Amino acid sequence: MYFYTCSVKIVDESFLKKINWKADVMSDVWNPEKTENILKTTPKTMICDALMNQDIFSGVGNIIKNEALFRVGIHPESLIGNLPSKKLKEIISEARNYSFDFKKWKKANVLSKHFQIYHQKNCPKCGAEVVKKDTGKSKRTSFFCEKDQKMY
């Protein structure tokens, strides 16, 4: 096991029982329908903030946020309430899908070779310049293509 920049804490088994594994996008008990219902209660929230909310999408980080949004063509500043139902389902599913891809590529030490939008200069679909902007309440950096990622 390798630990680089992190803190490690030994925890009691009772602590592990308190963890909400249903929010962990890579967990077998993760429930996309429940996630969708939670998101629908916050229609004025930007999707970029929702994806970074560990109570909703535990395990999703900034790379996964950016890449998943690019894959489904959603602008990071889109409001949840404005997303068509189909698009909301797509981003929920893609957050999980990309998390598994992320793990596989990270383990093989090829993660950055698979970045389509994260820290890229040009969009791989249309060639337009990629926008780099701090978005949402969290002000986390988002990378997106204004042509290929629709604002809802």
N, C-alpha and C positions, 0 to 999 in steps of 0.2 A: 504494500500500500504506500502511495506517495501523497504527502500533504505539502502543499506549497504555501499559498497565502490564505490561511484560514485559522480559525480557532477551533479547538477540539475540546469537547466537554463530555465526560462520562456521565450518563444519565441513568436514573433508575428506570426499571421496566414500566413502572406506573406512568412515567412521563410519556413513553412511547404510545401507551394506550390512549392518551389524551389527544394525540395528533389526528387531525381530520384528514385521513387518507383519501377521502372522497374528493378533496380539492386537488390532490396530486395527479397531474395529467398523465403520468406514466403508471399509475396504480391500476390494478385490476378492478378495483371498486369505484373508479372514477366514473361519474355519470354525466354525459353531455347534456341530457335533458334537464337535469337539476341545474347545471351551469347556465343553460339558456334561460331558465326561469329566474335565476339570480340576476343575470344581466338585464333582463326585461324590467326589473324593479328600479334600475338606474338609467333611464332613457337619456338623460342629459350628460352622461359620462362619456368622455372620449374613449374610443376603443383602445387606444395606446395605453391609457391609464388602467383600464380594466384588465388588459393582458398582463400588466405588471403587478396587479393586485394578487399577492400570494394567498389570500383567503379564497380567491376564486380560481386562479390558475397557478397553483403551487408548483414551482419548478421552472416556470417560464421566466426567462431573463430577457435582456435587451436584444441580444442576437436573435433569439427565437421570435420575439415580438416583430422585429423588422422583417425577417425572412418570411414568416407566416403571412403577414399582411401583404407582402409583395406577391407571394404565391397565389393569393386569392383576389388580388387587385383592389384592396381597400386602402384608402388614404388613412394614415394614423390618427388624424384629427377628426375623423368621422364620429358622429354621435351615435351611441348604441340605438337610441330610439328611431334614428333615420335609416338604419340598415334594414334592407328587405330581409324577411325571415330566412330566405335561402342563403343570403350572404352571412347572416349571423351564425347559422348552422355550419357554414363552410369555415369560418374563422375559428369556431370552437373545435371543429374536427382537425383543422390544420395546425392548431397550437399543439395538439397531441401528436400528430404525424411528424411534424418537424422536430419535436422533442426526441423522438426515437431516432430520427435521422441524425440529429445533433450528437446523441450519445454514441451512435455507431461510428460517425466520422471523427469524433473527438478521440475515441478509443484507437482508431486507426491512424491518428495524427494527421488527418487530412481535412479537418474542419474548414479552415479558411479557404481551401481550394473550391469549396462548394458554395461560398457566399455569392449570391446573385445581386443583392442590393446593399448589404451591410459593408460600409467603408469602400464602396465602389464609386468610381468617377462617372461612369455612364451606364445607363439602363441596358441590360442585356437584350431586352425585347425591341426597343425602338431607337436606342442610341442616344437619347436625350440625356442631358446632364442630370445626375442624381442630386436631389435636394438634401442637404444636411441641416437639420433644425431641431432645437430643443422643443419638445412638444408636451402637451398635457400639463396637469397640475404638478406632476413629478419632475417636469423639465428634463426628462431623459432624452438623449439624442436619438432622433429618428432619421433614417435614410429612406427616401421614397422617390418615385417617379410621378410627376404631376400628370403625365399623359396616360400611364398604365395603371395608376391606382386612383380609383374614383373617390371623390369626396361625397359622402352621404350626409 
